Amino acid sequence: MPIRWLALAVGLASLATQSLASTRVAVYAVVDEIEFEPSSFEPERAWISGVFVVPVPISSGLHAEPARGHLYLSLSPANAESTRRDWEALKANAGTGRVVGFGEYWMRCSLVRSAPLPLPPDAENANCSTEITVVETDRTRATAEPYPKPSNEGVVTVFDDADDICPRFGQSSVQIVAQLRVAHSPGGTHEKPPPCPDRIGLVDSSDLDWAFVEQPRDAEWADATEALILKRISDAPGLRLSDLRVECRDTICHIRAAFPTAEYQEATGNRLVAEALNDMPGFARGGKIIPPRNAPTVDYYFQRRSPL
């Protein structure tokens, strides 16, 4: 099967924030209990216990698997009033079994404590996933972390927006919510998350990689689409890649992007590649991202709406 590839070195430009997946909120949770310190009157810290889905550190739109434990979060003076409103809303939902979401997903990469330093010069104004370093199972080992910047929506309890059901890449909010409910109450009866209407009759996003391997190649469509993808990415302002490989089959395309360094990828590259792929004509909304393992690369899989 032919693989089109291109080594890129393009100039720097201003960066734009671009959501990839379920980035409406930073943290999804089923809260069992919340305790305030030093008291419930103008608290400075909060112990939140339950099951959580937190952002993957320094990623662009990814969330971790559900984990049971505790979050120990401290008040930021810059957002004291809105944070305490969030805490009161979390307290009102504690023990109900309801899934909630809180905090803004994005934060400045320069503020991420675990970010590799120094960041690339072009990452000064870039955004990374909000840093929640650990869901702690042992409260005696916990150190308070800053509560994520509250979102304009406050604590979210309803996940039925278009982006909740049909994100561009990765898991949808409704899938995360369903996983949280199962993780919190594994023996219960749970409804399946609503399907994305745009993906009915298509390969499920989670299966795109193995389905790609099994597909034959539609040469006419694949050739034209590979050329379009290469042009889109090579024309992306501010994007630097050391290697780019694109291969399309019958309905699915696979892109592997390699970045100059892991630091550049985390702070800038992932987001700019995804931005270049946004709204590809003829393609279904949504896809699959396989993040890097041992090298500064990322794999994208996405599919056309109809092969006919």
DODO-742860 format. One record per residue (C-alpha): residue in three letters; z negated, x, y negated. Coordinates in steps of 0.05 Angstrom, whole numbers, padded with zeros to 5 digits, always signed. Last residue first. Layout:
% residues N
ALAZXY;...
END
This chain:
% residues 308
LEU+00043-00410-00120;PRO-00010-00357-00114;SER-00059-00399-00153;ARG-00118-00382-00198;ARG-00107-00307-00194;GLN-00162-00264-00166;PHE-00215-00213-00187;TYR-00246-00150-00160;TYR-00277-00095-00202;ASP-00303-00028-00177;VAL-00345+00020-00219;THR-00347+00095-00223;PRO-00395+00148-00249;ALA-00411+00176-00180;ASN-00464+00168-00126;ARG-00471+00092-00124;PRO-00434+00059-00181;PRO-00435-00017-00190;ILE-00393-00064-00147;ILE-00370-00119-00194;LYS-00341-00185-00168;GLY-00300-00237-00203;GLY-00304-00296-00250;ARG-00255-00341-00286;ALA-00192-00347-00245;PHE-00132-00306-00267;GLY-00066-00332-00294;PRO-00070-00294-00359;MET-00128-00243-00360;ASP-00181-00274-00403;ASN-00227-00214-00406;LEU-00202-00152-00371;ALA-00205-00107-00432;GLU-00276-00132-00446;ALA-00296-00113-00375;VAL-00269-00043-00386;LEU-00307-00038-00452;ARG-00373-00061-00422;ASN-00373-00013-00364;GLY-00355+00046-00409;THR-00408+00042-00463;ALA-00480+00060-00447;GLU-00478+00061-00372;GLN-00409+00093-00365;TYR-00422+00144-00420;GLU-00486+00166-00387;ALA-00454+00169-00318;THR-00403+00218-00345;PRO-00328+00222-00356;PHE-00317+00152-00328;ALA-00280+00130-00265;ALA-00251+00060-00261;ARG-00232+00027-00195;ILE-00194-00038-00202;HIS-00179-00085-00144;CYS-00133-00145-00152;ILE-00133-00208-00109;THR-00079-00260-00097;ASP-00028-00227-00050;ARG-00048-00154-00061;CYS-00062-00118-00126;GLU-00081-00045-00134;VAL-00106-00010-00196;ARG-00134+00060-00202;LEU-00162+00090-00266;ASP-00186+00161-00275;SER-00224+00203-00326;LEU-00235+00143-00371;ARG-00252+00138-00445;LEU-00251+00070-00479;GLY-00258+00065-00555;PRO-00203+00013-00565;ALA-00174-00015-00501;ASP-00099+00002-00498;SER-00104+00039-00431;ILE-00143-00020-00403;ARG-00093-00073-00422;LYS-00033-00029-00404;LEU-00060-00014-00335;ILE-00076-00087-00323;LEU-00006-00109-00343;ALA+00028-00056-00299;GLU-00015-00077-00239;THR+00004-00150-00252;ALA+00079-00137-00252;ASP+00077-00096-00188;ALA+00030-00145-00153;TRP+00071-00207-00170;GLU+00136-00178-00142;ALA+00104-00142-00084;ASP+00061-00198-00057;ARG+00018-00152-00014;PRO-00018-00173+00050;GLN-00092-00192+00046;GLU-00146-00168+00093;VAL-00174-00113+00049;PHE-00176-00160-00011;ALA-00217-00210+00029;TRP-00269-00155+00041;ASP-00277-00142-00033;LEU-00271-00214-00057;ASP-00327-00241-00014;SER-00382-00248-00066;SER-00333-00281-00114;ASP-00317-00336-00065;VAL-00243-00337-00047;LEU-00207-00394-00081;GLY-00201-00468-00065;ILE-00252-00487-00118;ARG-00259-00426-00165;ASP-00246-00459-00232;PRO-00292-00517-00214;CYS-00351-00468-00206;PRO-00391-00495-00148;PRO-00458-00530-00160;PRO-00517-00492-00130;LYS-00538-00517-00061;GLU-00599-00561-00061;HIS-00663-00534-00029;THR-00708-00559+00026;GLY-00771-00518+00033;GLY-00792-00463+00080;PRO-00772-00405+00035;SER-00811-00431-00026;HIS-00809-00377-00079;ALA-00751-00337-00049;VAL-00712-00402-00037;ARG-00723-00426-00107;LEU-00705-00359-00136;GLN-00641-00356-00097;ALA-00620-00424-00123;VAL-00635-00403-00195;ILE-00595-00340-00186;GLN-00536-00381-00160;VAL-00542-00429-00219;SER-00543-00371-00267;SER-00477-00346-00238;GLN-00472-00282-00200;GLY-00423-00228-00221;PHE-00365-00231-00268;ARG-00334-00281-00317;PRO-00390-00331-00309;CYS-00373-00400-00282;ILE-00436-00442-00271;ASP-00485-00416-00323;ASP-00426-00397-00368;ALA-00404-00470-00370;ASP-00474-00493-00388;ASP-00517-00526-00335;PHE-00579-00483-00330;VAL-00637-00524-00356;THR-00707-00494-00364;VAL-00694-00441-00418;VAL-00754-00411-00455;GLY-00735-00400-00528;GLU-00664-00420-00544;ASN-00658-00368-00600;SER-00676-00315-00548;PRO-00743-00280-00549;LYS-00738-00203-00553;PRO-00763-00178-00486;TYR-00839-00172-00478;PRO-00858-00098-00486;GLU-00888-00067-00423;ALA-00962-00068-00404;THR-00981-00017-00352;ALA-00992-00041-00281;ARG-01026-00001-00226;THR-01087-00046-00217;ARG-01042-00107-00215;ASP-01011-00086-00150;THR-00945-00122-00134;GLU-00912-00102-00199;VAL-00843-00128-00218;VAL-00818-00064-00250;THR-00778-00033-00306;ILE-00762-00093-00349;GLU-00712-00061-00396;THR-00663-00108-00430;SER-00592-00094-00407;CYS-00554-00046-00451;ASN-00522-00051-00520;ALA-00481-00001-00559;ASN-00494+00019-00631;GLU-00508+00092-00620;ALA-00465+00094-00557;ASP-00407+00131-00591;PRO-00449+00194-00597;PRO-00464+00195-00522;LEU-00538+00184-00507;PRO-00583+00244-00506;LEU-00618+00226-00464;PRO-00611+00183-00402;ALA-00639+00114-00416;SER-00707+00101-00384;ARG-00741+00081-00450;VAL-00685+00036-00472;LEU-00686+00034-00548;SER-00622+00074-00558;CYS-00586+00027-00511;ARG-00598-00028-00561;MET-00620-00092-00526;TRP-00583-00146-00487;TYR-00610-00199-00440;GLU-00650-00238-00492;GLY-00716-00264-00467;PHE-00734-00322-00421;GLY-00709-00362-00363;VAL-00746-00416-00325;VAL-00743-00442-00254;ARG-00790-00500-00241;GLY-00842-00494-00185;THR-00892-00532-00229;GLY-00948-00480-00224;ALA-00933-00449-00292;ASN-00884-00491-00334;ALA-00933-00505-00392;LYS-00957-00433-00389;LEU-00885-00408-00395;ALA-00877-00452-00457;GLU-00941-00424-00487;TRP-00917-00354-00473;ASP-00850-00368-00506;ARG-00884-00394-00568;ARG-00927-00331-00568;THR-00863-00290-00566;SER-00833-00329-00624;GLU-00894-00316-00668;ALA-00903-00243-00651;ASN-00830-00221-00655;ALA-00836-00158-00699;PRO-00908-00147-00676;SER-00883-00139-00604;LEU-00932-00171-00556;SER-00945-00140-00489;LEU-00921-00157-00419;TYR-00951-00149-00350;LEU-00902-00178-00301;HIS-00930-00195-00233;GLY-00906-00201-00162;ARG-00851-00232-00120;ALA-00781-00204-00125;PRO-00714-00239-00130;GLU-00654-00192-00125;ALA-00634-00152-00187;HIS-00590-00177-00245;LEU-00525-00149-00273;GLY-00492-00163-00340;SER-00478-00093-00365;SER-00528-00045-00334;ILE-00581+00001-00362;PRO-00634-00024-00313;VAL-00613-00083-00268;PRO-00639-00144-00304;VAL-00699-00182-00275;VAL-00703-00238-00223;PHE-00775-00259-00216;VAL-00823-00294-00168;GLY-00893-00311-00192;SER-00947-00281-00236;ILE-00945-00271-00311;TRP-01001-00229-00342;ALA-00996-00234-00417;ARG-01015-00187-00474;GLU-01035-00193-00548;PRO-01061-00264-00546;GLU-01070-00304-00611;PHE-01125-00347-00581;SER-01114-00348-00505;SER-01159-00287-00499;PRO-01156-00211-00495;GLU-01109-00220-00460;PHE-01073-00281-00433;GLU-01064-00304-00362;ILE-01002-00337-00332;GLU-00996-00369-00264;ASP-00944-00391-00213;VAL-00882-00377-00255;VAL-00814-00386-00221;ALA-00773-00336-00259;TYR-00707-00315-00289;VAL-00710-00256-00338;ALA-00660-00232-00390;VAL-00628-00297-00411;ARG-00557-00321-00422;THR-00531-00258-00390;SER-00510-00288-00323;ALA-00447-00247-00317;LEU-00406-00200-00359;SER-00426-00210-00431;GLN-00390-00170-00484;THR-00423-00135-00543;ALA-00370-00100-00585;LEU-00363-00026-00597;SER-00329+00010-00656;ALA-00275+00060-00638;LEU-00268+00125-00600;GLY-00201+00155-00581;VAL-00166+00152-00515;ALA-00169+00198-00455;LEU-00139+00163-00394;ALA-00117+00184-00325;LEU-00073+00130-00295;TRP-00066+00101-00226;ARG-00022+00052-00189;ILE-00039+00045-00116;PRO+00018+00030-00068;MET+00000+00000+00000;
END
